[in-house]
Amino acid sequence: MFDREGSVMAGNTACEAEVIELTCEDGRALFDKVAEREMSMSGAEFLERWDSGEWAGMNLDDVPGLVEVWAALPFAR
């Protein structure tokens, strides 16, 4: 999962978890940070390219950063 800064969090071996509820605006801002960090583009640009089918049929692991941004899509929509 991601922390508030959009960084991937390592697993917690103590089996403790903190639930942080994000507003829709905070979720979109988090998604934008992940897209910028992982693929050097805004969240809006990523969504436009994703929706146009640019990466359709591709293995997500073949494009650097794509799987990380793909995993954050629920924060944007």
mmCIF file of the N, C-alpha and C atoms, coordinates in Angstrom:
data_MODEL
# 
_entry.id   MODEL 
# 
loop_
_atom_site.group_PDB 
_atom_site.id 
_atom_site.type_symbol 
_atom_site.label_atom_id 
_atom_site.label_alt_id 
_atom_site.label_comp_id 
_atom_site.label_asym_id 
_atom_site.label_entity_id 
_atom_site.label_seq_id 
_atom_site.pdbx_PDB_ins_code 
_atom_site.Cartn_x 
_atom_site.Cartn_y 
_atom_site.Cartn_z 
_atom_site.occupancy 
_atom_site.B_iso_or_equiv 
_atom_site.pdbx_formal_charge 
_atom_site.auth_seq_id 
_atom_site.auth_comp_id 
_atom_site.auth_asym_id 
_atom_site.auth_atom_id 
_atom_site.pdbx_PDB_model_num 
ATOM 1   N N  . MET A 1 1  ? 0.849   -1.170 0.000   1.00 0.00 ? 1  MET A N  1 
ATOM 2   C CA . MET A 1 1  ? 0.000   0.000  0.000   1.00 0.00 ? 1  MET A CA 1 
ATOM 3   C C  . MET A 1 1  ? 0.894   1.232  0.000   1.00 0.00 ? 1  MET A C  1 
ATOM 4   N N  . PHE A 1 2  ? 0.270   2.388  0.021   1.00 0.00 ? 2  PHE A N  1 
ATOM 5   C CA . PHE A 1 2  ? 1.003   3.634  -0.068  1.00 0.00 ? 2  PHE A CA 1 
ATOM 6   C C  . PHE A 1 2  ? 0.848   4.442  1.213   1.00 0.00 ? 2  PHE A C  1 
ATOM 7   N N  . ASP A 1 3  ? 1.862   5.233  1.556   1.00 0.00 ? 3  ASP A N  1 
ATOM 8   C CA . ASP A 1 3  ? 1.714   6.157  2.670   1.00 0.00 ? 3  ASP A CA 1 
ATOM 9   C C  . ASP A 1 3  ? 1.186   7.487  2.133   1.00 0.00 ? 3  ASP A C  1 
ATOM 10  N N  . ARG A 1 4  ? 1.038   8.460  2.981   1.00 0.00 ? 4  ARG A N  1 
ATOM 11  C CA . ARG A 1 4  ? 0.464   9.753  2.583   1.00 0.00 ? 4  ARG A CA 1 
ATOM 12  C C  . ARG A 1 4  ? 1.279   10.471 1.507   1.00 0.00 ? 4  ARG A C  1 
ATOM 13  N N  . GLU A 1 5  ? 2.559   10.169 1.405   1.00 0.00 ? 5  GLU A N  1 
ATOM 14  C CA . GLU A 1 5  ? 3.414   10.800 0.399   1.00 0.00 ? 5  GLU A CA 1 
ATOM 15  C C  . GLU A 1 5  ? 3.447   10.018 -0.904  1.00 0.00 ? 5  GLU A C  1 
ATOM 16  N N  . GLY A 1 6  ? 2.733   8.909  -0.965  1.00 0.00 ? 6  GLY A N  1 
ATOM 17  C CA . GLY A 1 6  ? 2.698   8.123  -2.188  1.00 0.00 ? 6  GLY A CA 1 
ATOM 18  C C  . GLY A 1 6  ? 3.821   7.120  -2.291  1.00 0.00 ? 6  GLY A C  1 
ATOM 19  N N  . SER A 1 7  ? 4.539   6.879  -1.193  1.00 0.00 ? 7  SER A N  1 
ATOM 20  C CA . SER A 1 7  ? 5.611   5.894  -1.207  1.00 0.00 ? 7  SER A CA 1 
ATOM 21  C C  . SER A 1 7  ? 5.049   4.528  -0.849  1.00 0.00 ? 7  SER A C  1 
ATOM 22  N N  . VAL A 1 8  ? 5.603   3.504  -1.467  1.00 0.00 ? 8  VAL A N  1 
ATOM 23  C CA . VAL A 1 8  ? 5.168   2.149  -1.179  1.00 0.00 ? 8  VAL A CA 1 
ATOM 24  C C  . VAL A 1 8  ? 5.653   1.785  0.214   1.00 0.00 ? 8  VAL A C  1 
ATOM 25  N N  . MET A 1 9  ? 4.731   1.259  1.024   1.00 0.00 ? 9  MET A N  1 
ATOM 26  C CA . MET A 1 9  ? 5.069   0.885  2.391   1.00 0.00 ? 9  MET A CA 1 
ATOM 27  C C  . MET A 1 9  ? 5.447   -0.591 2.439   1.00 0.00 ? 9  MET A C  1 
ATOM 28  N N  . ALA A 1 10 ? 6.465   -0.909 3.202   1.00 0.00 ? 10 ALA A N  1 
ATOM 29  C CA . ALA A 1 10 ? 6.872   -2.303 3.384   1.00 0.00 ? 10 ALA A CA 1 
ATOM 30  C C  . ALA A 1 10 ? 5.878   -3.003 4.300   1.00 0.00 ? 10 ALA A C  1 
ATOM 31  N N  . GLY A 1 11 ? 5.853   -4.320 4.221   1.00 0.00 ? 11 GLY A N  1 
ATOM 32  C CA . GLY A 1 11 ? 4.957   -5.091 5.076   1.00 0.00 ? 11 GLY A CA 1 
ATOM 33  C C  . GLY A 1 11 ? 5.302   -4.911 6.538   1.00 0.00 ? 11 GLY A C  1 
ATOM 34  N N  . ASN A 1 12 ? 4.308   -4.977 7.378   1.00 0.00 ? 12 ASN A N  1 
ATOM 35  C CA . ASN A 1 12 ? 4.490   -4.824 8.806   1.00 0.00 ? 12 ASN A CA 1 
ATOM 36  C C  . ASN A 1 12 ? 4.410   -6.201 9.445   1.00 0.00 ? 12 ASN A C  1 
ATOM 37  N N  . THR A 1 13 ? 5.515   -6.691 9.973   1.00 0.00 ? 13 THR A N  1 
ATOM 38  C CA . THR A 1 13 ? 5.544   -8.042 10.537  1.00 0.00 ? 13 THR A CA 1 
ATOM 39  C C  . THR A 1 13 ? 4.853   -8.113 11.889  1.00 0.00 ? 13 THR A C  1 
ATOM 40  N N  . ALA A 1 14 ? 4.547   -6.996 12.530  1.00 0.00 ? 14 ALA A N  1 
ATOM 41  C CA . ALA A 1 14 ? 3.884   -7.000 13.826  1.00 0.00 ? 14 ALA A CA 1 
ATOM 42  C C  . ALA A 1 14 ? 2.376   -7.165 13.676  1.00 0.00 ? 14 ALA A C  1 
ATOM 43  N N  . CYS A 1 15 ? 1.895   -7.249 12.450  1.00 0.00 ? 15 CYS A N  1 
ATOM 44  C CA . CYS A 1 15 ? 0.459   -7.429 12.174  1.00 0.00 ? 15 CYS A CA 1 
ATOM 45  C C  . CYS A 1 15 ? -0.389  -6.289 12.705  1.00 0.00 ? 15 CYS A C  1 
ATOM 46  N N  . GLU A 1 16 ? 0.177   -5.127 12.762  1.00 0.00 ? 16 GLU A N  1 
ATOM 47  C CA . GLU A 1 16 ? -0.569  -3.944 13.149  1.00 0.00 ? 16 GLU A CA 1 
ATOM 48  C C  . GLU A 1 16 ? -0.814  -3.131 11.891  1.00 0.00 ? 16 GLU A C  1 
ATOM 49  N N  . ALA A 1 17 ? -1.943  -2.462 11.862  1.00 0.00 ? 17 ALA A N  1 
ATOM 50  C CA . ALA A 1 17 ? -2.258  -1.647 10.698  1.00 0.00 ? 17 ALA A CA 1 
ATOM 51  C C  . ALA A 1 17 ? -2.964  -0.380 11.139  1.00 0.00 ? 17 ALA A C  1 
ATOM 52  N N  . GLU A 1 18 ? -2.718  0.668  10.412  1.00 0.00 ? 18 GLU A N  1 
ATOM 53  C CA . GLU A 1 18 ? -3.399  1.923  10.644  1.00 0.00 ? 18 GLU A CA 1 
ATOM 54  C C  . GLU A 1 18 ? -4.209  2.232  9.394   1.00 0.00 ? 18 GLU A C  1 
ATOM 55  N N  . VAL A 1 19 ? -5.470  2.500  9.582   1.00 0.00 ? 19 VAL A N  1 
ATOM 56  C CA . VAL A 1 19 ? -6.335  2.847  8.468   1.00 0.00 ? 19 VAL A CA 1 
ATOM 57  C C  . VAL A 1 19 ? -6.405  4.363  8.388   1.00 0.00 ? 19 VAL A C  1 
ATOM 58  N N  . ILE A 1 20 ? -6.089  4.871  7.210   1.00 0.00 ? 20 ILE A N  1 
ATOM 59  C CA . ILE A 1 20 ? -6.159  6.314  6.975   1.00 0.00 ? 20 ILE A CA 1 
ATOM 60  C C  . ILE A 1 20 ? -7.185  6.544  5.886   1.00 0.00 ? 20 ILE A C  1 
ATOM 61  N N  . GLU A 1 21 ? -8.232  7.257  6.222   1.00 0.00 ? 21 GLU A N  1 
ATOM 62  C CA . GLU A 1 21 ? -9.250  7.560  5.223   1.00 0.00 ? 21 GLU A CA 1 
ATOM 63  C C  . GLU A 1 21 ? -8.845  8.829  4.480   1.00 0.00 ? 21 GLU A C  1 
ATOM 64  N N  . LEU A 1 22 ? -8.924  8.753  3.160   1.00 0.00 ? 22 LEU A N  1 
ATOM 65  C CA . LEU A 1 22 ? -8.589  9.897  2.321   1.00 0.00 ? 22 LEU A CA 1 
ATOM 66  C C  . LEU A 1 22 ? -9.863  10.458 1.708   1.00 0.00 ? 22 LEU A C  1 
ATOM 67  N N  . THR A 1 23 ? -9.902  11.759 1.563   1.00 0.00 ? 23 THR A N  1 
ATOM 68  C CA . THR A 1 23 ? -10.977 12.358 0.805   1.00 0.00 ? 23 THR A CA 1 
ATOM 69  C C  . THR A 1 23 ? -10.720 12.060 -0.669  1.00 0.00 ? 23 THR A C  1 
ATOM 70  N N  . CYS A 1 24 ? -11.712 12.257 -1.497  1.00 0.00 ? 24 CYS A N  1 
ATOM 71  C CA . CYS A 1 24 ? -11.511 12.060 -2.942  1.00 0.00 ? 24 CYS A CA 1 
ATOM 72  C C  . CYS A 1 24 ? -10.387 12.961 -3.444  1.00 0.00 ? 24 CYS A C  1 
ATOM 73  N N  . GLU A 1 25 ? -10.350 14.176 -2.955  1.00 0.00 ? 25 GLU A N  1 
ATOM 74  C CA . GLU A 1 25 ? -9.300  15.119 -3.367  1.00 0.00 ? 25 GLU A CA 1 
ATOM 75  C C  . GLU A 1 25 ? -7.921  14.623 -2.940  1.00 0.00 ? 25 GLU A C  1 
ATOM 76  N N  . ASP A 1 26 ? -7.804  14.114 -1.716  1.00 0.00 ? 26 ASP A N  1 
ATOM 77  C CA . ASP A 1 26 ? -6.531  13.579 -1.241  1.00 0.00 ? 26 ASP A CA 1 
ATOM 78  C C  . ASP A 1 26 ? -6.111  12.352 -2.051  1.00 0.00 ? 26 ASP A C  1 
ATOM 79  N N  . GLY A 1 27 ? -7.075  11.513 -2.410  1.00 0.00 ? 27 GLY A N  1 
ATOM 80  C CA . GLY A 1 27 ? -6.785  10.328 -3.214  1.00 0.00 ? 27 GLY A CA 1 
ATOM 81  C C  . GLY A 1 27 ? -6.251  10.699 -4.585  1.00 0.00 ? 27 GLY A C  1 
ATOM 82  N N  . ARG A 1 28 ? -6.872  11.700 -5.203  1.00 0.00 ? 28 ARG A N  1 
ATOM 83  C CA . ARG A 1 28 ? -6.395  12.151 -6.518  1.00 0.00 ? 28 ARG A CA 1 
ATOM 84  C C  . ARG A 1 28 ? -5.002  12.770 -6.416  1.00 0.00 ? 28 ARG A C  1 
ATOM 85  N N  . ALA A 1 29 ? -4.751  13.509 -5.334  1.00 0.00 ? 29 ALA A N  1 
ATOM 86  C CA . ALA A 1 29 ? -3.419  14.101 -5.135  1.00 0.00 ? 29 ALA A CA 1 
ATOM 87  C C  . ALA A 1 29 ? -2.373  13.000 -4.927  1.00 0.00 ? 29 ALA A C  1 
ATOM 88  N N  . LEU A 1 30 ? -2.729  11.970 -4.187  1.00 0.00 ? 30 LEU A N  1 
ATOM 89  C CA . LEU A 1 30 ? -1.816  10.840 -3.990  1.00 0.00 ? 30 LEU A CA 1 
ATOM 90  C C  . LEU A 1 30 ? -1.520  10.158 -5.319  1.00 0.00 ? 30 LEU A C  1 
ATOM 91  N N  . PHE A 1 31 ? -2.562  9.915  -6.110  1.00 0.00 ? 31 PHE A N  1 
ATOM 92  C CA . PHE A 1 31 ? -2.383  9.293  -7.420  1.00 0.00 ? 31 PHE A CA 1 
ATOM 93  C C  . PHE A 1 31 ? -1.461  10.148 -8.293  1.00 0.00 ? 31 PHE A C  1 
ATOM 94  N N  . ASP A 1 32 ? -1.661  11.434 -8.273  1.00 0.00 ? 32 ASP A N  1 
ATOM 95  C CA . ASP A 1 32 ? -0.834  12.346 -9.073  1.00 0.00 ? 32 ASP A CA 1 
ATOM 96  C C  . ASP A 1 32 ? 0.636   12.245 -8.653  1.00 0.00 ? 32 ASP A C  1 
ATOM 97  N N  . LYS A 1 33 ? 0.889   12.157 -7.348  1.00 0.00 ? 33 LYS A N  1 
ATOM 98  C CA . LYS A 1 33 ? 2.268   12.021 -6.858  1.00 0.00 ? 33 LYS A CA 1 
ATOM 99  C C  . LYS A 1 33 ? 2.897   10.711 -7.332  1.00 0.00 ? 33 LYS A C  1 
ATOM 100 N N  . VAL A 1 34 ? 2.127   9.635  -7.274  1.00 0.00 ? 34 VAL A N  1 
ATOM 101 C CA . VAL A 1 34 ? 2.647   8.335  -7.702  1.00 0.00 ? 34 VAL A CA 1 
ATOM 102 C C  . VAL A 1 34 ? 2.957   8.364  -9.200  1.00 0.00 ? 34 VAL A C  1 
ATOM 103 N N  . ALA A 1 35 ? 2.050   8.915  -10.001 1.00 0.00 ? 35 ALA A N  1 
ATOM 104 C CA . ALA A 1 35 ? 2.267   8.989  -11.452 1.00 0.00 ? 35 ALA A CA 1 
ATOM 105 C C  . ALA A 1 35 ? 3.488   9.838  -11.779 1.00 0.00 ? 35 ALA A C  1 
ATOM 106 N N  . GLU A 1 36 ? 3.628   10.939 -11.078 1.00 0.00 ? 36 GLU A N  1 
ATOM 107 C CA . GLU A 1 36 ? 4.778   11.823 -11.327 1.00 0.00 ? 36 GLU A CA 1 
ATOM 108 C C  . GLU A 1 36 ? 6.082   11.121 -10.953 1.00 0.00 ? 36 GLU A C  1 
ATOM 109 N N  . ARG A 1 37 ? 6.096   10.491 -9.790  1.00 0.00 ? 37 ARG A N  1 
ATOM 110 C CA . ARG A 1 37 ? 7.319   9.837  -9.324  1.00 0.00 ? 37 ARG A CA 1 
ATOM 111 C C  . ARG A 1 37 ? 7.686   8.627  -10.177 1.00 0.00 ? 37 ARG A C  1 
ATOM 112 N N  . GLU A 1 38 ? 6.716   7.810  -10.513 1.00 0.00 ? 38 GLU A N  1 
ATOM 113 C CA . GLU A 1 38 ? 6.997   6.547  -11.193 1.00 0.00 ? 38 GLU A CA 1 
ATOM 114 C C  . GLU A 1 38 ? 7.137   6.673  -12.710 1.00 0.00 ? 38 GLU A C  1 
ATOM 115 N N  . MET A 1 39 ? 6.386   7.627  -13.322 1.00 0.00 ? 39 MET A N  1 
ATOM 116 C CA . MET A 1 39 ? 6.395   7.699  -14.785 1.00 0.00 ? 39 MET A CA 1 
ATOM 117 C C  . MET A 1 39 ? 6.627   9.111  -15.323 1.00 0.00 ? 39 MET A C  1 
ATOM 118 N N  . SER A 1 40 ? 6.963   10.031 -14.445 1.00 0.00 ? 40 SER A N  1 
ATOM 119 C CA . SER A 1 40 ? 7.268   11.419 -14.834 1.00 0.00 ? 40 SER A CA 1 
ATOM 120 C C  . SER A 1 40 ? 6.155   12.050 -15.655 1.00 0.00 ? 40 SER A C  1 
ATOM 121 N N  . MET A 1 41 ? 4.918   11.831 -15.215 1.00 0.00 ? 41 MET A N  1 
ATOM 122 C CA . MET A 1 41 ? 3.778   12.479 -15.867 1.00 0.00 ? 41 MET A CA 1 
ATOM 123 C C  . MET A 1 41 ? 2.715   12.747 -14.813 1.00 0.00 ? 41 MET A C  1 
ATOM 124 N N  . SER A 1 42 ? 1.826   13.655 -15.116 1.00 0.00 ? 42 SER A N  1 
ATOM 125 C CA . SER A 1 42 ? 0.757   13.951 -14.170 1.00 0.00 ? 42 SER A CA 1 
ATOM 126 C C  . SER A 1 42 ? -0.238  12.795 -14.137 1.00 0.00 ? 42 SER A C  1 
ATOM 127 N N  . GLY A 1 43 ? -1.010  12.761 -13.079 1.00 0.00 ? 43 GLY A N  1 
ATOM 128 C CA . GLY A 1 43 ? -2.064  11.757 -12.998 1.00 0.00 ? 43 GLY A CA 1 
ATOM 129 C C  . GLY A 1 43 ? -3.057  11.911 -14.135 1.00 0.00 ? 43 GLY A C  1 
ATOM 130 N N  . ALA A 1 44 ? -3.382  13.145 -14.483 1.00 0.00 ? 44 ALA A N  1 
ATOM 131 C CA . ALA A 1 44 ? -4.326  13.397 -15.575 1.00 0.00 ? 44 ALA A CA 1 
ATOM 132 C C  . ALA A 1 44 ? -3.783  12.866 -16.901 1.00 0.00 ? 44 ALA A C  1 
ATOM 133 N N  . GLU A 1 45 ? -2.493  13.090 -17.161 1.00 0.00 ? 45 GLU A N  1 
ATOM 134 C CA . GLU A 1 45 ? -1.900  12.583 -18.398 1.00 0.00 ? 45 GLU A CA 1 
ATOM 135 C C  . GLU A 1 45 ? -1.913  11.052 -18.403 1.00 0.00 ? 45 GLU A C  1 
ATOM 136 N N  . PHE A 1 46 ? -1.577  10.453 -17.258 1.00 0.00 ? 46 PHE A N  1 
ATOM 137 C CA . PHE A 1 46 ? -1.603  8.991  -17.192 1.00 0.00 ? 46 PHE A CA 1 
ATOM 138 C C  . PHE A 1 46 ? -2.999  8.472  -17.510 1.00 0.00 ? 46 PHE A C  1 
ATOM 139 N N  . LEU A 1 47 ? -4.028  9.041  -16.889 1.00 0.00 ? 47 LEU A N  1 
ATOM 140 C CA . LEU A 1 47 ? -5.399  8.581  -17.116 1.00 0.00 ? 47 LEU A CA 1 
ATOM 141 C C  . LEU A 1 47 ? -5.798  8.732  -18.583 1.00 0.00 ? 47 LEU A C  1 
ATOM 142 N N  . GLU A 1 48 ? -5.408  9.823  -19.199 1.00 0.00 ? 48 GLU A N  1 
ATOM 143 C CA . GLU A 1 48 ? -5.721  10.040 -20.617 1.00 0.00 ? 48 GLU A CA 1 
ATOM 144 C C  . GLU A 1 48 ? -5.064  8.961  -21.480 1.00 0.00 ? 48 GLU A C  1 
ATOM 145 N N  . ARG A 1 49 ? -3.810  8.692  -21.206 1.00 0.00 ? 49 ARG A N  1 
ATOM 146 C CA . ARG A 1 49 ? -3.088  7.685  -21.993 1.00 0.00 ? 49 ARG A CA 1 
ATOM 147 C C  . ARG A 1 49 ? -3.596  6.275  -21.694 1.00 0.00 ? 49 ARG A C  1 
ATOM 148 N N  . TRP A 1 50 ? -3.917  6.004  -20.429 1.00 0.00 ? 50 TRP A N  1 
ATOM 149 C CA . TRP A 1 50 ? -4.468  4.706  -20.041 1.00 0.00 ? 50 TRP A CA 1 
ATOM 150 C C  . TRP A 1 50 ? -5.811  4.479  -20.744 1.00 0.00 ? 50 TRP A C  1 
ATOM 151 N N  . ASP A 1 51 ? -6.688  5.481  -20.682 1.00 0.00 ? 51 ASP A N  1 
ATOM 152 C CA . ASP A 1 51 ? -8.017  5.372  -21.285 1.00 0.00 ? 51 ASP A CA 1 
ATOM 153 C C  . ASP A 1 51 ? -7.974  5.264  -22.805 1.00 0.00 ? 51 ASP A C  1 
ATOM 154 N N  . SER A 1 52 ? -6.921  5.805  -23.416 1.00 0.00 ? 52 SER A N  1 
ATOM 155 C CA . SER A 1 52 ? -6.799  5.721  -24.877 1.00 0.00 ? 52 SER A CA 1 
ATOM 156 C C  . SER A 1 52 ? -6.306  4.346  -25.317 1.00 0.00 ? 52 SER A C  1 
ATOM 157 N N  . GLY A 1 53 ? -5.902  3.514  -24.337 1.00 0.00 ? 53 GLY A N  1 
ATOM 158 C CA . GLY A 1 53 ? -5.451  2.163  -24.662 1.00 0.00 ? 53 GLY A CA 1 
ATOM 159 C C  . GLY A 1 53 ? -3.977  2.054  -24.993 1.00 0.00 ? 53 GLY A C  1 
ATOM 160 N N  . GLU A 1 54 ? -3.217  3.067  -24.629 1.00 0.00 ? 54 GLU A N  1 
ATOM 161 C CA . GLU A 1 54 ? -1.790  3.075  -24.979 1.00 0.00 ? 54 GLU A CA 1 
ATOM 162 C C  . GLU A 1 54 ? -1.049  1.824  -24.497 1.00 0.00 ? 54 GLU A C  1 
ATOM 163 N N  . TRP A 1 55 ? -1.422  1.325  -23.331 1.00 0.00 ? 55 TRP A N  1 
ATOM 164 C CA . TRP A 1 55 ? -0.718  0.162  -22.785 1.00 0.00 ? 55 TRP A CA 1 
ATOM 165 C C  . TRP A 1 55 ? -1.568  -1.110 -22.836 1.00 0.00 ? 55 TRP A C  1 
ATOM 166 N N  . ALA A 1 56 ? -2.646  -1.078 -23.596 1.00 0.00 ? 56 ALA A N  1 
ATOM 167 C CA . ALA A 1 56 ? -3.538  -2.242 -23.690 1.00 0.00 ? 56 ALA A CA 1 
ATOM 168 C C  . ALA A 1 56 ? -2.782  -3.445 -24.253 1.00 0.00 ? 56 ALA A C  1 
ATOM 169 N N  . GLY A 1 57 ? -2.985  -4.584 -23.630 1.00 0.00 ? 57 GLY A N  1 
ATOM 170 C CA . GLY A 1 57 ? -2.358  -5.807 -24.106 1.00 0.00 ? 57 GLY A CA 1 
ATOM 171 C C  . GLY A 1 57 ? -0.902  -5.970 -23.723 1.00 0.00 ? 57 GLY A C  1 
ATOM 172 N N  . MET A 1 58 ? -0.339  -4.977 -23.043 1.00 0.00 ? 58 MET A N  1 
ATOM 173 C CA . MET A 1 58 ? 1.060   -5.059 -22.629 1.00 0.00 ? 58 MET A CA 1 
ATOM 174 C C  . MET A 1 58 ? 1.151   -5.671 -21.243 1.00 0.00 ? 58 MET A C  1 
ATOM 175 N N  . ASN A 1 59 ? 2.261   -6.307 -20.961 1.00 0.00 ? 59 ASN A N  1 
ATOM 176 C CA . ASN A 1 59 ? 2.551   -6.762 -19.621 1.00 0.00 ? 59 ASN A CA 1 
ATOM 177 C C  . ASN A 1 59 ? 2.903   -5.526 -18.799 1.00 0.00 ? 59 ASN A C  1 
ATOM 178 N N  . LEU A 1 60 ? 2.221   -5.309 -17.689 1.00 0.00 ? 60 LEU A N  1 
ATOM 179 C CA . LEU A 1 60 ? 2.458   -4.120 -16.874 1.00 0.00 ? 60 LEU A CA 1 
ATOM 180 C C  . LEU A 1 60 ? 3.911   -3.990 -16.437 1.00 0.00 ? 60 LEU A C  1 
ATOM 181 N N  . ASP A 1 61 ? 4.576   -5.122 -16.249 1.00 0.00 ? 61 ASP A N  1 
ATOM 182 C CA . ASP A 1 61 ? 5.970   -5.094 -15.806 1.00 0.00 ? 61 ASP A CA 1 
ATOM 183 C C  . ASP A 1 61 ? 6.944   -4.688 -16.902 1.00 0.00 ? 61 ASP A C  1 
ATOM 184 N N  . ASP A 1 62 ? 6.489   -4.632 -18.145 1.00 0.00 ? 62 ASP A N  1 
ATOM 185 C CA . ASP A 1 62 ? 7.371   -4.274 -19.250 1.00 0.00 ? 62 ASP A CA 1 
ATOM 186 C C  . ASP A 1 62 ? 7.614   -2.771 -19.364 1.00 0.00 ? 62 ASP A C  1 
ATOM 187 N N  . VAL A 1 63 ? 6.801   -1.964 -18.696 1.00 0.00 ? 63 VAL A N  1 
ATOM 188 C CA . VAL A 1 63 ? 6.945   -0.510 -18.748 1.00 0.00 ? 63 VAL A CA 1 
ATOM 189 C C  . VAL A 1 63 ? 7.331   -0.033 -17.349 1.00 0.00 ? 63 VAL A C  1 
ATOM 190 N N  . PRO A 1 64 ? 8.507   0.533  -17.179 1.00 0.00 ? 64 PRO A N  1 
ATOM 191 C CA . PRO A 1 64 ? 8.939   0.977  -15.855 1.00 0.00 ? 64 PRO A CA 1 
ATOM 192 C C  . PRO A 1 64 ? 7.921   1.919  -15.200 1.00 0.00 ? 64 PRO A C  1 
ATOM 193 N N  . GLY A 1 65 ? 7.511   1.566  -13.990 1.00 0.00 ? 65 GLY A N  1 
ATOM 194 C CA . GLY A 1 65 ? 6.585   2.399  -13.225 1.00 0.00 ? 65 GLY A CA 1 
ATOM 195 C C  . GLY A 1 65 ? 5.120   2.129  -13.480 1.00 0.00 ? 65 GLY A C  1 
ATOM 196 N N  . LEU A 1 66 ? 4.803   1.429  -14.554 1.00 0.00 ? 66 LEU A N  1 
ATOM 197 C CA . LEU A 1 66 ? 3.399   1.243  -14.925 1.00 0.00 ? 66 LEU A CA 1 
ATOM 198 C C  . LEU A 1 66 ? 2.619   0.453  -13.883 1.00 0.00 ? 66 LEU A C  1 
ATOM 199 N N  . VAL A 1 67 ? 3.190   -0.602 -13.375 1.00 0.00 ? 67 VAL A N  1 
ATOM 200 C CA . VAL A 1 67 ? 2.454   -1.420 -12.408 1.00 0.00 ? 67 VAL A CA 1 
ATOM 201 C C  . VAL A 1 67 ? 2.186   -0.632 -11.119 1.00 0.00 ? 67 VAL A C  1 
ATOM 202 N N  . GLU A 1 68 ? 3.121   0.226  -10.721 1.00 0.00 ? 68 GLU A N  1 
ATOM 203 C CA . GLU A 1 68 ? 2.921   1.026  -9.516  1.00 0.00 ? 68 GLU A CA 1 
ATOM 204 C C  . GLU A 1 68 ? 1.797   2.043  -9.701  1.00 0.00 ? 68 GLU A C  1 
ATOM 205 N N  . VAL A 1 69 ? 1.760   2.682  -10.857 1.00 0.00 ? 69 VAL A N  1 
ATOM 206 C CA . VAL A 1 69 ? 0.706   3.668  -11.106 1.00 0.00 ? 69 VAL A CA 1 
ATOM 207 C C  . VAL A 1 69 ? -0.631  2.948  -11.305 1.00 0.00 ? 69 VAL A C  1 
ATOM 208 N N  . TRP A 1 70 ? -0.617  1.832  -12.006 1.00 0.00 ? 70 TRP A N  1 
ATOM 209 C CA . TRP A 1 70 ? -1.828  1.026  -12.187 1.00 0.00 ? 70 TRP A CA 1 
ATOM 210 C C  . TRP A 1 70 ? -2.424  0.643  -10.835 1.00 0.00 ? 70 TRP A C  1 
ATOM 211 N N  . ALA A 1 71 ? -1.563  0.250  -9.886  1.00 0.00 ? 71 ALA A N  1 
ATOM 212 C CA . ALA A 1 71 ? -2.036  -0.151 -8.559  1.00 0.00 ? 71 ALA A CA 1 
ATOM 213 C C  . ALA A 1 71 ? -2.678  1.009  -7.803  1.00 0.00 ? 71 ALA A C  1 
ATOM 214 N N  . ALA A 1 72 ? -2.309  2.233  -8.142  1.00 0.00 ? 72 ALA A N  1 
ATOM 215 C CA . ALA A 1 72 ? -2.861  3.407  -7.474  1.00 0.00 ? 72 ALA A CA 1 
ATOM 216 C C  . ALA A 1 72 ? -4.110  3.955  -8.163  1.00 0.00 ? 72 ALA A C  1 
ATOM 217 N N  . LEU A 1 73 ? -4.526  3.351  -9.272  1.00 0.00 ? 73 LEU A N  1 
ATOM 218 C CA . LEU A 1 73 ? -5.701  3.837  -10.002 1.00 0.00 ? 73 LEU A CA 1 
ATOM 219 C C  . LEU A 1 73 ? -6.954  4.021  -9.133  1.00 0.00 ? 73 LEU A C  1 
ATOM 220 N N  . PRO A 1 74 ? -7.244  3.127  -8.186  1.00 0.00 ? 74 PRO A N  1 
ATOM 221 C CA . PRO A 1 74 ? -8.450  3.346  -7.363  1.00 0.00 ? 74 PRO A CA 1 
ATOM 222 C C  . PRO A 1 74 ? -8.459  4.667  -6.596  1.00 0.00 ? 74 PRO A C  1 
ATOM 223 N N  . PHE A 1 75 ? -7.281  5.244  -6.356  1.00 0.00 ? 75 PHE A N  1 
ATOM 224 C CA . PHE A 1 75 ? -7.236  6.544  -5.671  1.00 0.00 ? 75 PHE A CA 1 
ATOM 225 C C  . PHE A 1 75 ? -7.690  7.672  -6.593  1.00 0.00 ? 75 PHE A C  1 
ATOM 226 N N  . ALA A 1 76 ? -7.645  7.451  -7.894  1.00 0.00 ? 76 ALA A N  1 
ATOM 227 C CA . ALA A 1 76 ? -7.994  8.494  -8.869  1.00 0.00 ? 76 ALA A CA 1 
ATOM 228 C C  . ALA A 1 76 ? -9.439  8.414  -9.319  1.00 0.00 ? 76 ALA A C  1 
ATOM 229 N N  . ARG A 1 77 ? -10.046 7.240  -9.155  1.00 0.00 ? 77 ARG A N  1 
ATOM 230 C CA . ARG A 1 77 ? -11.397 7.043  -9.687  1.00 0.00 ? 77 ARG A CA 1 
ATOM 231 C C  . ARG A 1 77 ? -12.356 6.559  -8.656  1.00 0.00 ? 77 ARG A C  1 
# 
